Amino acid sequence: MKFLIYLLLALVVVPFQTTLLHYVSLFGVRPDLGLVAACLVGFLGGELDGLILGLLLGCFQDMLSAGDLWINVVTKGGGGFLAGLAGRHMAHMTPAVLTAGLAIISCLSSVVFLYSMNPAGIDEVWMGVRSTVLVQAGFDAMVGAGLYLLFRQRWSDDRMVTEGAL
Amino acid sequence: MAISRSTYGTRRLAIVLLACLLIALFLLPSQSQRLLQYVGGPLGQILSVPLAAFSSIDQGISETWNGYLALQSVHEENRQLRRDMEFLKGQNNQLRESVTATQRYEALLNFKQQSPSQTLAAQVIGRDATNWYRGMILNKGENDGVRAEMGVVTPAGVVGRIVKTNSTSSVVLLVTDPNNAIAGVVQRTRDEGIVEGTSHGRARLKYIPLLSSVQAGDRVVTSGLTGAFPRGLAIGGLTQVEKSEGDLFQSAEIEPEVDLSKLDEVLIITAPYEDADAAQKLLQEIHGDRKKS
């Protein structure tokens, strides 16, 4: 059941990202909703959930991106997994912690993209960091924190139910 | 308790297996590419449904915005004028190219024998899913005969080339992406080079011979030496020529002819020349002439 929900989520998030998200771009950079979704689910649902959703989102994103077919699968899957690991070791999830965590994972994901593009020199790397990595990390963190605040009540209820069951 | 333990064990096993898959994908990119391509076929079919729905929402939003908030008639008129301008730009460029070719030497008069390319109209339905590539998603895919490496143009000039396809859509890598490379030629001096995108969203003509007299304002067109594009399609105008001491070649920045941020419809070149054999023969003749001279 959960897998189906994640599949549906991926089928909504990726087309939304490619068709409508350009309306909210900042300096030509859009938030990576796929990464944000995988990380949020990872933080709140655990490594497996983050990993599964990340793999699904990455697979769909790769099909609608000009890059290699593995890159989004790896970054989104890895992001969801890392977020799950981080979430498991945290007693209290606060928006500030989540924002910082999302920013770090977004930066790590962007570094994989930068590495995959074989930059010609340090100037190109620095250019990529300034123009895309930092802006996207800030954007992802903001969007993630916003979504968390929006759905916090529901998620905390779910978490309590899950923990109670275990 | 026993049930909970077994669920925990399965969960752990799933995590380990998926993590191994992730590591394998990262360490074996070329092998994983094949696997993902295989998996991507049916997934593409599923993905095309929400993609089309979101695309129509996007179209609705932009039409509402442009139609009602930005005045209906002005927008329509502007759209028509832009279409006319694009068409005239393309026509103008073809004429210029023909004139230059005629003046140069007789062999290139065979241009007239070149049949127009076979093209397929497609609509832009989205942008690249990441911020790292300058790409666009088109609503035509393998079912319509679209294949990777096909060229994409508008009447005004080159847009990019197809890099990925699935059954109902395809991804175009724009001419301004650093991963793109198209064979180009400076229209005035006939110096050939490779057009690559830059990180600033423009393009650059590389490997221009050091003794070439290229200058800002010169126009760059496709050379026709690579399969995707026929000869003479506009790529852009040179804005700045760079010649560093000790370098073996010059390079020049190009302002692309097509406004890539405002594309709605494009043409996919399914066959650069209608008669591929004749085109091959023509190219061989030209190369033969060059070797002799």
Boltz contact constraints between the chains, C-beta under 6 A:
constraints:
  - contact:
      token1: [A, 11]
      token2: [B, 50]
      max_distance: 6.0
  - contact:
      token1: [A, 15]
      token2: [B, 50]
      max_distance: 6.0
  - contact:
      token1: [A, 15]
      token2: [B, 51]
      max_distance: 6.0
  - contact:
      token1: [A, 15]
      token2: [B, 54]
      max_distance: 6.0
  - contact:
      token1: [A, 16]
      token2: [B, 54]
      max_distance: 6.0
  - contact:
      token1: [A, 17]
      token2: [B, 129]
      max_distance: 6.0
  - contact:
      token1: [A, 18]
      token2: [B, 126]
      max_distance: 6.0
  - contact:
      token1: [A, 18]
      token2: [B, 127]
      max_distance: 6.0
  - contact:
      token1: [A, 18]
      token2: [B, 129]
      max_distance: 6.0
  - contact:
      token1: [A, 18]
      token2: [B, 137]
      max_distance: 6.0
  - contact:
      token1: [A, 19]
      token2: [B, 54]
      max_distance: 6.0
  - contact:
      token1: [A, 19]
      token2: [B, 55]
      max_distance: 6.0
  - contact:
      token1: [A, 19]
      token2: [B, 58]
      max_distance: 6.0
  - contact:
      token1: [A, 19]
      token2: [B, 126]
      max_distance: 6.0
  - contact:
      token1: [A, 20]
      token2: [B, 58]
      max_distance: 6.0
  - contact:
      token1: [A, 22]
      token2: [B, 127]
      max_distance: 6.0
  - contact:
      token1: [A, 29]
      token2: [B, 131]
      max_distance: 6.0
  - contact:
      token1: [A, 47]
      token2: [B, 15]
      max_distance: 6.0
  - contact:
      token1: [A, 48]
      token2: [B, 11]
      max_distance: 6.0
  - contact:
      token1: [A, 48]
      token2: [B, 14]
      max_distance: 6.0
  - contact:
      token1: [A, 48]
      token2: [B, 15]
      max_distance: 6.0
  - contact:
      token1: [A, 51]
      token2: [B, 18]
      max_distance: 6.0
  - contact:
      token1: [A, 60]
      token2: [B, 47]
      max_distance: 6.0
  - contact:
      token1: [A, 61]
      token2: [B, 129]
      max_distance: 6.0
  - contact:
      token1: [A, 63]
      token2: [B, 40]
      max_distance: 6.0
  - contact:
      token1: [A, 63]
      token2: [B, 44]
      max_distance: 6.0
  - contact:
      token1: [A, 63]
      token2: [B, 166]
      max_distance: 6.0
  - contact:
      token1: [A, 64]
      token2: [B, 129]
      max_distance: 6.0
  - contact:
      token1: [A, 64]
      token2: [B, 137]
      max_distance: 6.0
  - contact:
      token1: [A, 65]
      token2: [B, 128]
      max_distance: 6.0
  - contact:
      token1: [A, 65]
      token2: [B, 129]
      max_distance: 6.0
  - contact:
      token1: [A, 65]
      token2: [B, 130]
      max_distance: 6.0
  - contact:
      token1: [A, 66]
      token2: [B, 128]
      max_distance: 6.0
  - contact:
      token1: [A, 66]
      token2: [B, 133]
      max_distance: 6.0
  - contact:
      token1: [A, 66]
      token2: [B, 135]
      max_distance: 6.0
  - contact:
      token1: [A, 66]
      token2: [B, 163]
      max_distance: 6.0
  - contact:
      token1: [A, 66]
      token2: [B, 171]
      max_distance: 6.0
  - contact:
      token1: [A, 66]
      token2: [B, 173]
      max_distance: 6.0
  - contact:
      token1: [A, 67]
      token2: [B, 133]
      max_distance: 6.0
  - contact:
      token1: [A, 69]
      token2: [B, 33]
      max_distance: 6.0
  - contact:
      token1: [A, 69]
      token2: [B, 36]
      max_distance: 6.0
  - contact:
      token1: [A, 70]
      token2: [B, 25]
      max_distance: 6.0
  - contact:
      token1: [A, 70]
      token2: [B, 29]
      max_distance: 6.0
  - contact:
      token1: [A, 70]
      token2: [B, 32]
      max_distance: 6.0
  - contact:
      token1: [A, 73]
      token2: [B, 25]
      max_distance: 6.0
  - contact:
      token1: [A, 74]
      token2: [B, 25]
      max_distance: 6.0
  - contact:
      token1: [A, 74]
      token2: [B, 26]
      max_distance: 6.0
  - contact:
      token1: [A, 77]
      token2: [B, 22]
      max_distance: 6.0
  - contact:
      token1: [A, 78]
      token2: [B, 22]
      max_distance: 6.0
  - contact:
      token1: [A, 113]
      token2: [B, 132]
      max_distance: 6.0
  - contact:
      token1: [A, 127]
      token2: [B, 199]
      max_distance: 6.0
  - contact:
      token1: [A, 132]
      token2: [B, 131]
      max_distance: 6.0
  - contact:
      token1: [A, 136]
      token2: [B, 131]
      max_distance: 6.0
